[in-house]
């Protein structure tokens, strides 16, 4: 019965229907994941744990490393010494400054 209705639709109508179905499926999946998360959190709480603790996630806020270097031209720009070097560090090093010159 549905096939007869689809046969009567134009290409534009079919594409519109497909778009609506795709959106409805995404919304359905989002709702179901939210329900599953809530159910998992309830079960974890019954055992006295947070879901993050059960899943091995972080149990508290991650502490940031304190900055070790500051831009002499703009002290609000800092770097911890970890990860990629900021542009102002690279620029200063190219100009002959040493990393120790920018230490806090």
C-alpha positions as CSV (number, residue, x, y, z in Angstrom):
1,X,0.0,0.0,0.0
2,X,2.8,2.4,0.9
3,X,4.6,1.5,-2.4
4,X,1.6,2.9,-4.4
5,X,1.8,6.2,-2.6
6,X,5.6,6.4,-3.2
7,X,5.0,5.6,-6.9
8,X,2.7,8.6,-7.2
9,X,5.3,11.0,-5.7
10,X,7.6,13.2,-7.8
11,X,11.3,13.1,-7.4
12,X,11.3,16.4,-5.4
13,X,8.7,15.0,-3.1
14,X,10.7,11.8,-2.6
15,X,13.9,13.7,-1.9
16,X,12.0,15.9,0.6
17,X,10.6,12.7,2.3
18,X,14.0,11.2,2.4
19,X,15.4,14.4,4.1
20,X,12.5,14.2,6.7
21,X,13.1,10.5,7.3
22,X,16.9,11.1,7.8
23,X,16.2,14.0,10.3
24,X,13.6,11.8,12.2
25,X,16.2,9.0,12.4
26,X,18.9,11.3,13.8
27,X,16.4,12.7,16.3
28,X,15.3,9.2,17.3
29,X,18.9,8.0,17.8
30,X,19.6,11.1,19.9
31,X,16.6,10.5,22.2
32,X,17.5,6.8,22.6
33,X,21.1,7.6,23.5
34,X,19.9,10.2,26.0
35,X,17.5,7.6,27.6
36,X,20.3,5.0,27.7
37,X,22.7,7.5,29.4
38,X,20.1,8.4,32.0
39,X,19.4,4.7,32.7
40,X,23.1,3.9,33.0
41,X,23.6,6.9,35.4
42,X,20.7,5.6,37.6
43,X,22.2,2.1,37.8
44,X,25.6,3.5,38.6
45,X,24.1,5.6,41.4
46,X,22.3,2.6,42.8
47,X,25.7,1.1,43.4
48,X,27.1,4.4,44.8
49,X,29.2,5.5,41.9
50,X,29.1,8.1,39.2
51,X,29.0,6.9,35.6
52,X,32.4,8.5,35.0
53,X,33.9,6.4,37.9
54,X,32.4,3.2,36.5
55,X,33.5,3.9,33.0
56,X,37.0,4.9,34.1
57,X,36.6,8.5,33.2
58,X,38.0,11.4,35.2
59,X,36.7,11.5,38.7
60,X,37.4,15.2,39.3
61,X,38.4,18.3,37.5
62,X,41.6,18.1,35.6
63,X,44.2,20.5,37.0
64,X,46.0,22.8,34.6
65,X,49.7,23.1,34.6
66,X,50.9,26.5,35.8
67,X,52.5,28.7,33.1
68,X,56.3,28.7,33.0
69,X,56.8,31.3,30.4
70,X,55.3,34.7,29.6
71,X,55.5,37.0,26.6
72,X,57.7,40.0,27.7
73,X,55.7,42.3,25.4
74,X,52.3,41.0,26.6
75,X,52.4,39.2,30.0
76,X,48.9,38.0,29.6
77,X,50.2,35.6,27.0
78,X,51.6,32.6,28.8
79,X,52.8,29.0,28.0
80,X,53.2,26.0,30.3
81,X,56.1,24.6,28.3
82,X,53.9,21.7,27.1
83,X,52.5,21.2,23.7
84,X,53.1,23.3,20.7
85,X,55.1,26.5,21.1
86,X,53.0,29.6,20.7
87,X,53.9,32.0,17.9
88,X,55.3,34.6,20.3
89,X,57.8,32.0,21.6
90,X,58.8,30.9,18.1
91,X,59.2,34.6,17.1
92,X,61.4,35.4,20.1
93,X,63.6,32.4,19.6
94,X,64.2,33.3,16.0
95,X,65.2,36.8,17.2
96,X,67.9,35.2,19.3
97,X,66.2,35.2,22.7
98,X,66.6,32.2,24.9
99,X,63.6,30.3,26.5
100,X,65.0,31.1,29.9
101,X,64.6,34.8,29.1
102,X,60.9,34.4,29.0
103,X,60.6,32.2,32.2
104,X,58.2,33.4,34.9
